[in-house]
Amino acid sequence: MHKLDWIDTHTHIYLPEFDLDRKEMIARSLSQGVSKLLMPNIDLDSFTILASATREYPDVCLPMMGLHPCSVDENYRNTLNILEKKLNEDRYYAVGEIGLDLYWDKSTFNFQQDAFRIQLQWAADLDLPVSVHTRDATEEALVMVEVLQDGRLKGVFHCFGASKE
């Protein structure tokens, strides 16, 4: 029987919480048929440790670049400028983790929407998939994606509470 290759489309295994058992977790994933681990960026502080993990496991750990909605604040435009520069300087396999989150802090929602819109445009322009986080904001995110969809957007949604439909 042919063994299937699986892709984990979203893992934060590069974070310090996994320092002690990262190697074992990656080995276990590979032994179970998971051949690639896509790792989303979170903010300005995370891309350095994300890059370290991708250098250590270059054939398995694939980096994404984005600004997590929970990391969006009043300085998000400056942050996005820095992350966009990184996105264009290095090899990234997707734009992520991006999206909307109304679970923790609703006060940044307007900033989140603008940041999401900008990052969706990056993905379309660079022909990269997206990894979309939509905690308590699935409908709002779907509306934005539908409005911006010109046939170039592709990717996955995660952290949502909608139905299959």
LINLIN-V941905 format. One record per run of one state. SS is the DSSP state (hx for helix, st for strand, lp for the rest). FROM is the first residue (numbers start at 1). TO is the last residue. If there is no record, write none. Layout:
# LINLIN-V941905
<<SS & FROM & TO> <SS & FROM & TO>>
This chain:
# LINLIN-V941905
<<lp & 1 & 5> <st & 6 & 8> <lp & 9 & 15> <hx & 16 & 18> <lp & 19 & 21> <hx & 22 & 31> <lp & 32 & 33> <st & 34 & 39> <lp & 40 & 45> <hx & 46 & 56> <lp & 57 & 60> <st & 61 & 63> <lp & 64 & 64> <st & 65 & 65> <lp & 66 & 68> <hx & 69 & 71> <lp & 72 & 75> <hx & 76 & 89> <lp & 90 & 93> <st & 94 & 101> <lp & 102 & 105> <hx & 106 & 126> <lp & 127 & 128> <st & 129 & 135> <lp & 136 & 137> <hx & 138 & 148> <lp & 149 & 154> <st & 155 & 158> <lp & 159 & 165>>
